[in-house]
Amino acid sequence: MRGFRQRERLLAVVLAAIAGFVDAIGFLLVGGYFVSFMSGNSTRMVVDLAEGDFGGAAIAAVILVSFFLGAATGAVVTRRRNLDDRSAVLALVATMLVVAFVLHRVTGVTVVGVPLAMVVVAASMGAMNSVFHTRGEVSLGVTYMTGAVVKSAHRLVDALAGGSWAPYRQQVSLWAALALGGIAGALLQVGLGGDALWIAALVVVTTAVVTAWVRRRELRL
């Protein structure tokens, strides 16, 4: 997370925790498929296909397509909103999570075995990765941690060789946030079921409001 300001690093940690939170909920509700980690779903899809489990492969495919469409929607927002895109993307993600919660409460409709609420959640996670982007490219993914784990290993070696420990702590903080968010999501899903989505929605709504306020304050200065 080099080049990011302190509040941007905090935002990344919060969003990583939300990703872990909803991924754990989705994993339990959908039955072993992810709503924010598409590498895992890609593996599940091809394994299911190889084993002849076309229903399982279809579940993974639905989530993958939903995540992709959410990411595309987030990209559209970043192109249209210019300097205000971060708060706009967060508002989009918050809206999707609220819609997902409402859908969970009012309907049991499924898409090829995937609850409609989880389809929307997957789209929200795809969109969330557009929060951090530079010149049209995603500069920091907050719903998947493979890159953070690899970078933390490199930063650890750098630190042990006499470099700063700060970059290592920054990368580890992302993974830790995802893991702790996942623990919270799993525990609350067991107790509340899909209703635990309202907590994720509330956090992202609050984050969107704070981000918009900070952005307006910066523009006045």
Backbone as JSON, one array per atom type, in Angstrom:
{
  "sequence": "MRGFRQRERLLAVVLAAIAGFVDAIGFLLVGGYFVSFMSGNSTRMVVDLAEGDFGGAAIAAVILVSFFLGAATGAVVTRRRNLDDRSAVLALVATMLVVAFVLHRVTGVTVVGVPLAMVVVAASMGAMNSVFHTRGEVSLGVTYMTGAVVKSAHRLVDALAGGSWAPYRQQVSLWAALALGGIAGALLQVGLGGDALWIAALVVVTTAVVTAWVRRRELRL",
  "N": [[0.82, -1.21, 0.0], [2.02, 1.14, -0.59], [2.37, 4.62, -1.14], [-0.2, 5.3, -0.5], [-2.29, 7.34, 1.53], [-2.68, 7.68, 5.12], [-5.4, 7.54, 5.93], [-6.47, 6.33, 3.69], [-5.3, 3.85, 3.8], [-6.52, 2.91, 6.1], [-9.15, 2.82, 5.19], [-8.89, 0.8, 3.27], [-8.34, -1.39, 4.91], [-10.72, -1.59, 6.38], [-12.53, -2.2, 4.31], [-11.47, -4.63, 3.43], [-12.02, -6.18, 5.66], [-14.81, -6.18, 5.56], [-15.14, -7.57, 3.18], [-14.17, -10.11, 3.93], [-16.06, -10.67, 5.87], [-18.62, -10.78, 4.52], [-17.99, -12.75, 2.71], [-17.66, -15.03, 4.24], [-20.28, -15.33, 5.19], [-21.64, -15.71, 2.75], [-20.35, -18.05, 1.86], [-21.24, -19.96, 3.7], [-24.02, -19.83, 3.3], [-24.39, -20.42, 0.59], [-23.19, -22.81, 0.33], [-20.41, -23.63, 0.32], [-19.27, -22.09, -1.67], [-17.73, -19.08, -2.85], [-18.3, -15.55, -2.38], [-16.7, -13.41, -2.77], [-14.2, -14.18, -3.52], [-12.84, -15.02, -6.31], [-10.95, -16.71, -7.49], [-11.05, -19.06, -6.04], [-13.68, -19.87, -6.66], [-13.39, -20.3, -9.38], [-11.71, -22.51, -9.42], [-13.38, -24.35, -8.1], [-15.42, -24.5, -10.01], [-14.22, -25.69, -12.32], [-13.38, -28.11, -11.25], [-15.81, -29.21, -10.42], [-16.99, -29.5, -12.93], [-15.26, -31.38, -14.06], [-15.84, -33.53, -12.46], [-18.38, -34.05, -13.16], [-20.4, -32.72, -11.88], [-22.61, -30.76, -12.69], [-24.46, -29.0, -11.67], [-23.16, -27.86, -9.44], [-21.06, -26.62, -10.8], [-22.51, -24.75, -12.22], [-23.45, -23.11, -10.19], [-21.05, -21.92, -9.28], [-20.41, -20.58, -11.64], [-22.51, -18.73, -11.92], [-22.03, -17.02, -9.74], [-19.5, -16.08, -10.42], [-20.05, -14.68, -12.83], [-21.78, -12.72, -11.83], [-20.08, -11.34, -10.06], [-18.23, -10.37, -11.92], [-19.88, -8.66, -13.47], [-20.54, -6.82, -11.51], [-18.0, -5.72, -11.02], [-17.57, -4.55, -13.5], [-19.58, -2.63, -13.47], [-18.67, -1.02, -11.37], [-16.35, -0.07, -12.61], [-17.47, 1.49, -14.62], [-18.61, 3.51, -13.09], [-16.3, 4.73, -12.04], [-15.26, 5.87, -14.31], [-17.13, 7.78, -14.98], [-17.41, 9.52, -12.85], [-15.06, 10.82, -12.26], [-13.04, 12.75, -10.18], [-14.61, 12.3, -7.94], [-15.02, 9.63, -7.68], [-14.44, 7.63, -5.76], [-16.09, 7.86, -3.43], [-18.47, 7.57, -4.79], [-18.35, 4.96, -5.79], [-18.32, 3.56, -3.38], [-20.86, 4.26, -2.48], [-22.36, 2.91, -4.38], [-21.68, 0.23, -3.75], [-22.69, 0.11, -1.13], [-25.42, 0.48, -1.64], [-25.99, -1.84, -3.1], [-25.52, -3.8, -1.14], [-27.49, -3.19, 0.72], [-29.76, -3.69, -0.85], [-29.35, -6.43, -1.22], [-29.7, -7.36, 1.4], [-32.42, -6.71, 1.81], [-33.59, -8.3, -0.18], [-32.93, -10.8, 0.82], [-34.58, -10.84, 3.04], [-37.16, -10.75, 1.98], [-37.56, -12.59, -0.1], [-37.15, -15.91, -1.35], [-36.08, -16.58, -3.71], [-33.99, -18.17, -6.1], [-31.04, -18.3, -8.19], [-30.12, -20.6, -10.33], [-29.66, -22.2, -8.09], [-28.36, -20.42, -6.42], [-28.99, -18.17, -3.87], [-30.86, -15.23, -4.52], [-30.15, -12.95, -3.12], [-27.45, -13.43, -2.53], [-26.37, -13.39, -5.06], [-26.49, -10.69, -5.64], [-24.85, -9.75, -3.61], [-22.36, -10.8, -4.43], [-21.99, -9.27, -6.73], [-21.7, -6.79, -5.53], [-19.26, -7.1, -4.23], [-17.56, -7.36, -6.39], [-17.79, -4.78, -7.46], [-16.67, -3.34, -5.37], [-13.95, -3.53, -5.59], [-13.23, -1.5, -7.23], [-12.83, 0.71, -5.77], [-10.23, 1.51, -5.16], [-8.2, 2.67, -7.51], [-6.0, 3.45, -10.22], [-5.43, 5.49, -12.91], [-7.27, 4.09, -14.51], [-6.71, 1.46, -13.82], [-7.0, -1.16, -11.41], [-5.6, -0.52, -8.38], [-5.41, -1.6, -5.9], [-6.64, -4.49, -4.71], [-9.34, -5.41, -2.7], [-10.87, -7.57, -1.98], [-9.63, -9.93, -2.3], [-6.78, -11.77, -1.28], [-4.39, -12.91, -2.13], [-2.36, -11.48, -3.46], [-1.66, -9.69, -1.41], [-0.61, -11.45, 0.49], [1.63, -12.49, -0.85], [3.05, -10.1, -1.24], [3.47, -9.38, 1.42], [5.27, -11.32, 2.21], [7.5, -10.62, 0.69], [7.96, -8.05, 1.69], [8.57, -8.7, 4.32], [11.01, -10.03, 4.04], [12.48, -7.87, 3.07], [12.4, -6.21, 5.33], [13.73, -7.76, 7.25], [16.19, -7.65, 6.14], [17.07, -5.21, 6.81], [15.42, -3.14, 6.09], [12.45, -1.0, 6.26], [9.82, -1.81, 8.56], [7.26, -1.03, 8.18], [5.95, -1.32, 5.55], [5.58, -4.11, 5.54], [3.88, -4.49, 7.76], [1.66, -3.14, 6.81], [0.74, -4.71, 4.65], [0.22, -7.15, 5.95], [-1.8, -6.31, 7.64], [-4.0, -6.07, 5.95], [-4.56, -8.75, 5.24], [-5.05, -9.77, 7.8], [-7.3, -8.28, 8.5], [-9.18, -9.24, 6.65], [-9.31, -11.92, 7.49], [-10.18, -11.69, 10.18], [-12.6, -10.39, 9.75], [-13.87, -12.44, 8.38], [-14.11, -14.37, 10.41], [-15.87, -13.05, 12.15], [-18.08, -12.8, 10.44], [-18.76, -15.5, 9.99], [-19.42, -16.39, 12.58], [-21.6, -14.69, 13.2], [-23.32, -15.37, 11.14], [-24.04, -17.93, 11.84], [-25.56, -17.37, 14.09], [-27.42, -15.39, 13.25], [-28.04, -15.92, 10.64], [-28.63, -15.08, 7.21], [-29.42, -12.54, 7.85], [-27.37, -11.2, 8.99], [-26.22, -9.68, 7.08], [-27.05, -7.05, 7.23], [-25.33, -5.75, 8.91], [-22.92, -5.53, 7.5], [-23.87, -3.93, 5.43], [-24.54, -1.6, 6.85], [-22.01, -0.76, 7.8], [-20.67, -0.2, 5.38], [-22.31, 1.79, 4.3], [-21.93, 3.8, 6.23], [-19.19, 4.19, 5.85], [-19.17, 5.14, 3.22], [-20.52, 7.57, 3.53], [-18.79, 8.98, 5.28], [-16.48, 9.07, 3.67], [-17.39, 10.62, 1.51], [-17.86, 13.0, 2.87], [-15.28, 13.69, 3.72], [-14.1, 14.06, 1.23], [-15.5, 16.3, 0.21], [-14.72, 18.18, 2.08], [-12.0, 18.34, 1.52], [-12.07, 19.52, -0.99], [-12.93, 22.06, -0.4], [-10.77, 23.22, 0.79]],
  "CA": [[0.0, 0.0, 0.0], [2.87, 2.31, -0.69], [1.77, 5.72, -1.88], [-1.52, 5.61, 0.04], [-2.31, 8.09, 2.77], [-3.07, 6.89, 6.28], [-6.85, 7.27, 5.93], [-6.74, 5.39, 2.61], [-4.92, 2.53, 4.31], [-7.58, 2.51, 7.02], [-10.3, 2.45, 4.36], [-8.6, -0.51, 2.68], [-8.46, -2.4, 5.97], [-12.16, -1.73, 6.66], [-13.17, -2.89, 3.19], [-11.01, -6.01, 3.46], [-12.78, -6.84, 6.72], [-16.17, -6.38, 5.03], [-15.06, -8.65, 2.19], [-14.09, -11.36, 4.67], [-17.33, -10.82, 6.58], [-19.68, -11.24, 3.63], [-17.56, -13.99, 2.06], [-17.98, -16.12, 5.17], [-21.73, -15.48, 5.17], [-22.0, -16.32, 1.48], [-19.8, -19.41, 1.82], [-22.13, -20.82, 4.48], [-25.36, -19.83, 2.74], [-24.4, -21.01, -0.74], [-22.75, -24.2, 0.46], [-19.03, -23.9, -0.06], [-18.82, -21.23, -2.76], [-17.34, -17.77, -2.36], [-18.92, -14.39, -3.04], [-15.71, -12.34, -3.01], [-12.93, -14.79, -3.89], [-13.18, -15.68, -7.56], [-10.01, -17.78, -7.8], [-11.62, -20.25, -5.43], [-14.84, -20.3, -7.44], [-12.91, -20.81, -10.67], [-11.25, -23.87, -9.16], [-14.57, -25.16, -7.83], [-16.17, -24.69, -11.24], [-13.58, -26.67, -13.21], [-13.39, -29.41, -10.56], [-17.18, -29.71, -10.53], [-17.18, -29.94, -14.31], [-14.5, -32.61, -14.26], [-16.5, -34.62, -11.72], [-19.73, -34.22, -13.67], [-21.36, -31.99, -11.04], [-22.93, -29.57, -13.48], [-25.17, -28.07, -10.81], [-22.15, -27.12, -8.7], [-20.35, -25.75, -11.74], [-23.41, -23.65, -12.56], [-23.45, -22.19, -9.04], [-19.81, -21.14, -9.36], [-20.48, -19.72, -12.82], [-23.43, -17.62, -11.62], [-21.35, -16.08, -8.85], [-18.42, -15.47, -11.21], [-20.64, -13.7, -13.74], [-22.29, -11.62, -11.03], [-18.91, -10.58, -9.6], [-17.7, -9.68, -13.1], [-20.78, -7.56, -13.81], [-20.37, -5.8, -10.47], [-16.73, -5.06, -11.27], [-17.76, -3.7, -14.68], [-20.38, -1.48, -13.03], [-17.76, -0.15, -10.63], [-15.47, 0.59, -13.57], [-18.26, 2.54, -15.28], [-18.73, 4.62, -12.14], [-15.02, 5.45, -11.93], [-15.05, 6.64, -15.53], [-18.11, 8.85, -15.09], [-17.41, 10.44, -11.71], [-13.76, 11.49, -12.16], [-12.41, 12.88, -8.86], [-15.51, 11.89, -6.87], [-15.39, 8.25, -7.92], [-14.3, 6.74, -4.6], [-17.32, 7.89, -2.65], [-19.55, 7.07, -5.65], [-18.25, 3.49, -5.8], [-18.76, 3.11, -2.06], [-22.31, 4.4, -2.45], [-22.87, 1.8, -5.18], [-21.52, -1.0, -2.97], [-23.63, 0.19, -0.02], [-26.76, 0.26, -2.19], [-26.1, -3.26, -3.43], [-25.62, -4.6, 0.09], [-28.84, -2.94, 1.27], [-30.68, -4.45, -1.7], [-29.15, -7.85, -0.91], [-30.35, -7.62, 2.69], [-33.87, -6.67, 1.6], [-33.95, -9.5, -0.94], [-32.85, -11.94, 1.74], [-35.71, -10.79, 3.95], [-38.48, -10.81, 1.34], [-37.73, -13.61, -1.12], [-36.27, -17.08, -1.35], [-35.76, -16.86, -5.11], [-32.61, -18.54, -6.37], [-30.58, -18.34, -9.58], [-29.36, -21.85, -10.45], [-29.28, -22.66, -6.77], [-27.74, -19.35, -5.64], [-29.97, -17.2, -3.41], [-30.76, -13.96, -5.24], [-29.41, -12.0, -2.27], [-26.02, -13.7, -2.66], [-25.99, -12.93, -6.4], [-26.27, -9.24, -5.51], [-23.66, -9.58, -2.77], [-21.18, -11.05, -5.27], [-21.83, -8.08, -7.57], [-21.2, -5.7, -4.69], [-17.85, -7.34, -3.99], [-16.87, -7.01, -7.63], [-17.76, -3.32, -7.55], [-15.85, -2.77, -4.3], [-12.55, -3.5, -6.01], [-12.99, -0.27, -7.99], [-12.61, 1.83, -4.84], [-8.84, 1.94, -5.33], [-7.74, 2.47, -8.88], [-5.12, 4.5, -10.72], [-5.37, 5.54, -14.37], [-8.07, 3.04, -15.11], [-6.31, 0.14, -13.34], [-7.2, -1.4, -9.97], [-4.3, -0.43, -7.72], [-5.44, -2.39, -4.67], [-7.81, -5.33, -4.57], [-9.67, -5.54, -1.27], [-11.67, -8.75, -1.7], [-8.79, -11.13, -2.46], [-5.57, -11.49, -0.52], [-3.2, -13.6, -2.62], [-1.33, -10.46, -3.69], [-1.2, -9.17, -0.13], [0.22, -12.47, 1.14], [2.92, -12.5, -1.56], [3.76, -8.85, -0.94], [3.91, -9.39, 2.82], [6.48, -12.14, 2.26], [8.6, -9.81, 0.15], [8.23, -6.96, 2.63], [9.22, -9.29, 5.49], [12.42, -10.23, 3.68], [13.08, -6.53, 3.02], [12.56, -5.71, 6.7], [14.79, -8.54, 7.9], [17.46, -7.24, 5.54], [17.4, -3.88, 7.3], [14.47, -2.14, 5.61], [11.37, -0.6, 7.15], [8.79, -2.8, 8.85], [5.94, -0.47, 7.89], [5.28, -1.98, 4.42], [5.18, -5.46, 5.95], [2.69, -4.37, 8.62], [0.52, -2.7, 6.0], [0.22, -5.86, 3.91], [-0.34, -8.11, 6.9], [-3.04, -5.76, 8.18], [-5.08, -6.39, 5.02], [-4.9, -10.16, 5.4], [-5.62, -9.94, 9.13], [-8.65, -7.72, 8.47], [-10.03, -10.2, 5.94], [-9.48, -13.1, 8.34], [-11.02, -11.34, 11.34], [-13.94, -10.15, 9.21], [-14.44, -13.74, 8.09], [-14.49, -14.99, 11.68], [-17.09, -12.37, 12.62], [-19.18, -13.15, 9.55], [-19.15, -16.88, 10.22], [-20.09, -16.48, 13.88], [-22.89, -14.01, 13.13], [-24.2, -16.12, 10.25], [-24.57, -19.05, 12.61], [-26.57, -16.86, 14.99], [-28.44, -14.57, 12.61], [-28.29, -16.31, 9.26], [-28.38, -14.02, 6.24], [-29.73, -11.21, 8.42], [-26.11, -10.54, 9.36], [-25.84, -8.77, 5.99], [-27.35, -5.65, 7.55], [-24.16, -5.17, 9.56], [-22.02, -5.14, 6.41], [-24.48, -2.8, 4.74], [-24.42, -0.41, 7.7], [-20.61, -0.32, 7.82], [-20.32, 0.4, 4.09], [-23.05, 3.05, 4.21], [-21.21, 4.76, 7.06], [-17.91, 4.46, 5.18], [-19.46, 5.98, 2.06], [-20.86, 8.93, 4.02], [-17.56, 9.6, 5.78], [-15.6, 9.33, 2.53], [-17.94, 11.76, 0.78], [-17.66, 14.21, 3.69], [-13.85, 14.02, 3.65], [-13.81, 14.57, -0.11], [-16.04, 17.67, 0.11], [-13.87, 19.02, 2.92], [-10.74, 18.57, 0.79], [-12.32, 20.43, -2.11], [-13.11, 23.42, 0.11], [-9.48, 23.73, 1.24]],
  "C": [[0.85, 1.25, 0.0], [2.19, 3.38, -1.53], [0.38, 6.1, -1.39], [-1.37, 6.4, 1.34], [-2.88, 7.22, 3.89], [-4.56, 6.56, 6.25], [-7.23, 6.32, 4.79], [-6.37, 3.97, 3.03], [-5.99, 2.01, 5.27], [-8.82, 2.07, 6.25], [-10.1, 1.07, 3.75], [-8.78, -1.62, 3.7], [-9.94, -2.65, 6.28], [-12.85, -2.52, 5.55], [-12.73, -4.35, 3.11], [-11.77, -6.8, 4.52], [-14.21, -7.12, 6.26], [-16.18, -7.52, 4.02], [-15.0, -10.01, 2.87], [-15.41, -11.7, 5.35], [-18.4, -11.41, 5.67], [-19.29, -12.54, 2.92], [-17.88, -15.18, 2.94], [-19.48, -16.39, 5.2], [-22.16, -16.2, 3.89], [-21.55, -17.77, 1.38], [-20.73, -20.38, 2.54], [-23.52, -20.92, 3.86], [-25.43, -20.56, 1.4], [-23.88, -22.45, -0.71], [-21.37, -24.47, -0.08], [-18.54, -23.15, -1.28], [-18.62, -19.82, -2.21], [-18.1, -16.66, -3.08], [-17.93, -13.27, -3.28], [-14.38, -12.87, -3.51], [-13.12, -15.62, -5.15], [-12.17, -16.74, -8.0], [-10.53, -19.11, -7.25], [-12.81, -20.79, -6.21], [-14.43, -20.86, -8.8], [-12.44, -22.26, -10.52], [-12.43, -24.81, -8.91], [-15.31, -25.48, -9.12], [-15.54, -25.78, -12.12], [-13.53, -28.06, -12.56], [-14.78, -30.03, -10.65], [-17.47, -30.22, -11.93], [-16.48, -31.27, -14.56], [-15.17, -33.8, -13.58], [-17.93, -34.85, -12.18], [-20.8, -33.56, -12.82], [-21.7, -30.68, -11.73], [-23.72, -28.54, -12.67], [-24.2, -27.22, -10.01], [-21.39, -26.16, -9.59], [-21.21, -24.54, -12.1], [-23.47, -22.62, -11.43], [-22.21, -21.3, -9.08], [-19.86, -20.15, -10.51], [-21.38, -18.51, -12.58], [-22.74, -16.57, -10.76], [-20.24, -15.35, -9.6], [-18.96, -14.38, -12.13], [-21.15, -12.48, -12.97], [-21.16, -10.72, -10.54], [-18.34, -9.76, -10.75], [-18.57, -8.47, -13.46], [-20.7, -6.44, -12.78], [-19.09, -5.02, -10.67], [-16.85, -4.11, -12.46], [-18.57, -2.46, -14.32], [-19.52, -0.5, -12.24], [-16.83, 0.6, -11.55], [-16.19, 1.71, -14.3], [-18.37, 3.76, -14.38], [-17.43, 5.42, -12.07], [-14.75, 6.3, -13.18], [-15.97, 7.86, -15.6], [-17.97, 9.9, -14.0], [-16.09, 11.16, -11.5], [-13.24, 11.53, -10.73], [-13.3, 12.41, -7.71], [-15.84, 10.4, -6.93], [-15.33, 7.37, -6.69], [-15.58, 6.7, -3.76], [-18.49, 7.36, -3.46], [-19.53, 5.55, -5.69], [-18.71, 2.93, -4.46], [-20.28, 3.2, -1.92], [-22.97, 3.27, -3.25], [-22.81, 0.5, -4.39], [-22.53, -1.02, -1.81], [-25.05, -0.1, -0.49], [-26.98, -1.22, -2.5], [-26.27, -4.12, -2.19], [-26.98, -4.4, 0.77], [-29.87, -3.73, 0.47], [-30.57, -5.94, -1.4], [-29.84, -8.21, 0.4], [-31.86, -7.67, 2.54], [-34.33, -7.91, 0.85], [-33.92, -10.74, -0.05], [-34.08, -12.0, 2.63], [-37.04, -11.1, 3.27], [-38.65, -11.94, 0.34], [-36.71, -14.75, -0.97], [-35.88, -17.48, -2.75], [-34.28, -17.18, -5.26], [-32.32, -18.47, -7.86], [-29.65, -19.54, -9.7], [-28.83, -22.3, -9.09], [-28.62, -21.62, -5.89], [-28.82, -18.38, -5.18], [-29.77, -15.85, -4.09], [-29.99, -12.92, -4.44], [-27.92, -12.18, -2.44], [-25.5, -13.32, -4.06], [-25.66, -11.44, -6.35], [-25.04, -8.96, -4.66], [-22.39, -9.78, -3.58], [-20.92, -9.85, -6.18], [-21.25, -6.92, -6.77], [-19.71, -5.86, -4.41], [-17.01, -7.05, -5.23], [-16.72, -5.52, -7.76], [-16.79, -2.72, -6.54], [-14.38, -2.67, -4.68], [-12.22, -2.28, -6.86], [-12.75, 0.93, -7.08], [-11.2, 2.39, -5.0], [-8.39, 1.64, -6.75], [-6.89, 3.67, -9.28], [-5.04, 4.4, -12.23], [-6.07, 4.36, -15.02], [-7.72, 1.63, -14.67], [-6.55, 0.02, -11.84], [-5.83, -1.44, -9.31], [-4.24, -1.24, -6.43], [-6.74, -3.17, -4.62], [-8.09, -5.58, -3.1], [-10.5, -6.77, -0.97], [-10.89, -10.04, -1.9], [-7.41, -10.8, -1.92], [-4.32, -12.22, -1.01], [-2.06, -12.62, -2.84], [-0.77, -9.92, -2.39], [-0.3, -10.16, 0.59], [1.6, -12.51, 0.49], [3.73, -11.25, -1.22], [4.25, -8.82, 0.5], [5.17, -10.23, 2.98], [7.69, -11.35, 1.77], [8.97, -8.69, 1.12], [8.9, -7.47, 3.91], [10.71, -9.5, 5.21], [13.15, -8.88, 3.63], [13.37, -6.01, 4.43], [13.68, -6.44, 7.43], [16.17, -8.19, 7.36], [17.85, -5.82, 5.92], [16.47, -2.78, 6.85], [13.42, -1.81, 6.66], [10.37, -1.73, 7.34], [7.4, -2.31, 8.45], [5.26, -1.14, 6.69], [4.8, -3.39, 4.74], [3.91, -5.4, 6.79], [1.47, -3.98, 7.8], [-0.09, -3.86, 5.23], [-0.42, -6.88, 4.83], [-1.66, -7.61, 7.46], [-4.23, -6.05, 7.27], [-5.54, -7.84, 5.19], [-5.58, -10.39, 6.75], [-7.05, -9.41, 9.18], [-9.61, -8.67, 7.78], [-10.33, -11.4, 6.81], [-10.4, -12.81, 9.52], [-12.45, -11.05, 10.9], [-14.63, -11.47, 8.91], [-14.9, -14.46, 9.35], [-15.8, -14.38, 12.18], [-18.29, -12.75, 11.76], [-19.68, -14.57, 9.8], [-19.92, -17.02, 11.53], [-21.49, -15.85, 13.84], [-23.85, -14.73, 12.19], [-24.83, -17.3, 11.0], [-25.7, -18.58, 13.52], [-27.73, -16.15, 14.31], [-28.83, -15.03, 11.21], [-27.94, -15.16, 8.33], [-28.69, -12.64, 6.74], [-28.47, -10.47, 8.83], [-25.63, -9.58, 8.27], [-26.08, -7.31, 6.35], [-26.15, -4.97, 8.22], [-23.16, -4.7, 8.51], [-22.56, -3.92, 5.68], [-24.32, -1.52, 5.54], [-23.0, 0.13, 7.71], [-20.25, 0.37, 6.5], [-21.07, 1.71, 3.87], [-22.33, 4.14, 5.0], [-19.89, 5.16, 6.41], [-18.1, 5.37, 3.98], [-19.75, 7.41, 2.46], [-19.62, 9.66, 4.49], [-16.62, 9.96, 4.64], [-16.08, 10.52, 1.73], [-17.71, 13.06, 1.54], [-16.2, 14.66, 3.63], [-13.52, 14.62, 2.29], [-14.31, 16.01, -0.28], [-15.19, 18.63, 0.92], [-12.56, 19.34, 2.21], [-10.94, 19.59, -0.33], [-12.5, 21.87, -1.66], [-11.78, 24.05, 0.48], [-8.63, 24.23, 0.07]]
}
